[in-house]
Amino acid sequence: MVPPHGFKDVDEAVTSTLDGFEWLAQRGIVPMFTHWSAAPGSKLANVEPPPTEYYLKLGSGHRNLLIKYDLPMPNSRCHHCYLPGTLYDFQRLVGAPARTAA
């Protein structure tokens, strides 16, 4: 959703991203995503991040794909972010959990 060439519509952006996630999931690859974090001083430092709605729809769709393809919830933890924590929240908020990695 980064201007000037990114998606302007949340649903189009989510659909495109989930299409890529599904391609990976069909091949047994666990897709992951992270939240926008523009680095200070970078060319994108002043770019507005995607709205919360984008992340809510993307996270819910991601969780549904993990369940559909019986893929494990990613279990790695980035020391700079809280990605696994937010992914697990979708299980709590929506219901049936994706399986966890062994």
Number of C-alpha atoms within 10 A of each C-alpha: 18 13 10 7 7 9 15 13 11 18 14 13 17 22 14 13 15 20 12 12 20 21 12 13 20 13 9 14 15 19 18 13 14 14 13 13 12 14 10 9 8 9 9 14 12 11 14 13 15 17 11 11 12 17 18 14 15 20 23 16 19 25 22 18 20 23 16 13 16 15 20 18 23 18 14 9 11 10 7 6 12 12 18 17 11 15 20 18 15 20 17 10 10 11 9 12 18 21 13 12 10 6
